[in-house]
Amino acid sequence: MGNLLATEITFNDGSVSTLEQFAGKVLLVVNVASECGFTQQYAGLQELHETYRDSGLEILGVPCNQFGGQEPGTDAEIAAFCSSTFAVSFPLTAKTDVNGENAHPLYRQLTAYPSGEVRDVKWNFEKFLVNRDGQIVGRFGSAVEPLSEELDAAVRAAL
């Protein structure tokens, strides 16, 4: 696996950076969608962000339209929806593929296991927890709520 923090990302405003800007922080990467049964998790993600950001947690939302076409909007429409509906203040990337031939390099790394096997993202709102050293320390399915004890405990342990 390459250096996760060296991975280039494009934010929803078109700016380009690397995950290096999150170095020294705990990062929760979540593939998100605006028209999904799990969309209400934006509220929990925002609350998690507000609770732990001063302790070093960053959340990165990655809009993806690969699951049931549930993220059909443009980057600007997605940002407006997240802001107006859930007061999201954590960063969002440009709309991105997380599986398949065109999967973003970030997701190629997040879904790879030491054995070399790739385990695809199954649905919207799957969560990957990355520690302060850029190591993946947890993967949580869509049904795991952002404010669940399971995820909260993992975030606190990583902080």
Secondary structure, DSSP 4 states (H G I P E B T S, - for coil): ---GGG-EEEBTTS-EEEGGGGTTSEEEEEEE-TTSTTTTHHHHHHHHHHHHGGGTEEEEEEE--TTTT---S-HHHHHHHHHHHH---S-BBSS---SSTT--HHHHHHTB-TTS-B----STT-EEEE-TTS-EEEEE-TTS-TTSHHHHHHHHHH-
